[in-house]
Amino acid sequence: MIRIAIVEDEVTYQEQLTEYLHRFEEDRGETIEMETFSDGDEFVEHYKAQFDIILMDVQMRFMDGMSAAEEIRKVDSEVVIIFITNMAQYAIKGYAVDALDYVLKPISYFQFSQRLNRAVERMKKRESHYLTVSLKGGVKRLQISDIYYVESQGHNLIFRTNKGELTASGTMKELEKELSSFHFYRGHKGYLINLEHVEGMKDNCAVVNGEELLVSRTKKKGFMEALAHYWGEVIK
């Protein structure tokens, strides 16, 4: 079952999106549980990471979709967000809140179903994977998608995650090999970066969870290619 929220203040579009979701259910053979909200403020207030996909109108009266998405990302890094808008420039701004895609108004079913197909595929790719790391006196199991990046400091590995910082033993070379199939890239000898959390580039730095991590000159071309490939993969 796929849980989808429609956050849209225009009743006409609420009804159209609901109709399209029922049609998508039949076309794909999926079971969809949907809930409708009329404003971003109302939606954020009651949000408890209970949805797989959010269809979010950008322009709403009390809280716009971009602001609502920023609040949602503080508590839920996994939910797939698709913006509904009549302005294409929000596609670029959407990277700041890890939005998957956007649908332009007026909405055609073909356009909508293509975007929703991508969302369902991305949702299914995000099944949980775990990494077991060695700590002083024991081990800890980390969800891989929770890791922003890993920093090498002497003989220690510092894991920066959405649940805080963790110091573990091990080598960057071994960790890089272990995480090679999970879209991590070593942009600098001291950093192993999870491409899932890269918000963009600023000069020679990757912006990860608001931090600027230096990408070395020799690694920059490879890093940019890996990032472009990752962004292309999650939206195709």
Secondary structure in CASP SS format (residue, H / E / C, confidence):
PFRMAT SS
TARGET T0000
AUTHOR 0000-0000-0000
METHOD secondary structure of the structure
MODEL  1
M C 1.00
I E 1.00
R E 1.00
I E 1.00
A E 1.00
I E 1.00
V E 1.00
E C 1.00
D C 1.00
E C 1.00
V H 1.00
T H 1.00
Y H 1.00
Q H 1.00
E H 1.00
Q H 1.00
L H 1.00
T H 1.00
E H 1.00
Y H 1.00
L H 1.00
H H 1.00
R H 1.00
F H 1.00
E H 1.00
E H 1.00
D H 1.00
R H 1.00
G C 1.00
E C 1.00
T C 1.00
I E 1.00
E E 1.00
M E 1.00
E E 1.00
T E 1.00
F E 1.00
S C 1.00
D C 1.00
G H 1.00
D H 1.00
E H 1.00
F H 1.00
V H 1.00
E H 1.00
H C 1.00
Y C 1.00
K C 1.00
A C 1.00
Q C 1.00
F C 1.00
D C 1.00
I E 1.00
I E 1.00
L E 1.00
M E 1.00
D E 1.00
V C 1.00
Q C 1.00
M C 1.00
R C 1.00
F C 1.00
M C 1.00
D C 1.00
G H 1.00
M H 1.00
S H 1.00
A H 1.00
A H 1.00
E H 1.00
E H 1.00
I H 1.00
R H 1.00
K C 1.00
V C 1.00
D C 1.00
S C 1.00
E C 1.00
V C 1.00
V E 1.00
I E 1.00
I E 1.00
F E 1.00
I E 1.00
T E 1.00
N C 1.00
M C 1.00
A C 1.00
Q C 1.00
Y H 1.00
A H 1.00
I H 1.00
K H 1.00
G H 1.00
Y H 1.00
A H 1.00
V H 1.00
D C 1.00
A C 1.00
L C 1.00
D E 1.00
Y E 1.00
V E 1.00
L E 1.00
K C 1.00
P C 1.00
I C 1.00
S C 1.00
Y H 1.00
F H 1.00
Q H 1.00
F H 1.00
S H 1.00
Q H 1.00
R H 1.00
L H 1.00
N H 1.00
R H 1.00
A H 1.00
V H 1.00
E H 1.00
R H 1.00
M H 1.00
K H 1.00
K H 1.00
R C 1.00
E C 1.00
S C 1.00
H C 1.00
Y E 1.00
L E 1.00
T E 1.00
V E 1.00
S E 1.00
L E 1.00
K C 1.00
G C 1.00
G E 1.00
V E 1.00
K E 1.00
R E 1.00
L E 1.00
Q E 1.00
I H 1.00
S H 1.00
D H 1.00
I E 1.00
Y E 1.00
Y E 1.00
V E 1.00
E E 1.00
S E 1.00
Q E 1.00
G C 1.00
H C 1.00
N E 1.00
L E 1.00
I E 1.00
F E 1.00
R E 1.00
T E 1.00
N C 1.00
K C 1.00
G E 1.00
E E 1.00
L E 1.00
T E 1.00
A E 1.00
S E 1.00
G C 1.00
T C 1.00
M H 1.00
K H 1.00
E H 1.00
L H 1.00
E H 1.00
K H 1.00
E H 1.00
L C 1.00
S C 1.00
S C 1.00
F C 1.00
H C 1.00
F E 1.00
Y E 1.00
R E 1.00
G E 1.00
H E 1.00
K C 1.00
G C 1.00
Y E 1.00
L E 1.00
I E 1.00
N E 1.00
L H 1.00
E H 1.00
H H 1.00
V E 1.00
E E 1.00
G E 1.00
M E 1.00
K E 1.00
D C 1.00
N C 1.00
C E 1.00
A E 1.00
V E 1.00
V E 1.00
N C 1.00
G C 1.00
E E 1.00
E E 1.00
L E 1.00
L E 1.00
V C 1.00
S C 1.00
R H 1.00
T H 1.00
K H 1.00
K H 1.00
K H 1.00
G H 1.00
F H 1.00
M H 1.00
E H 1.00
A H 1.00
L H 1.00
A H 1.00
H H 1.00
Y H 1.00
W H 1.00
G H 1.00
E H 1.00
V H 1.00
I H 1.00
K C 1.00
END
